[in-house]
């Protein structure tokens, strides 16, 4: 969770370093939130792909495929909840 927040903060700092005029503190906060949300959307896309891959790998056993998919979703839900609580 802190790692995703760190990614968002580092990306915001990288953006700030490219700009001619540094961001205000308010802009830094808003951009950091935008980056965090983009990271979460990317994480969710990765989750969807992982679930699809798990289902393909376990297509011979529906119960096993469901367990894999549920485990992937649960881990990502916990991650996103914890990330959201860091705000």
Beta strands, then each sheet from edge to edge (+ up, - down):
end
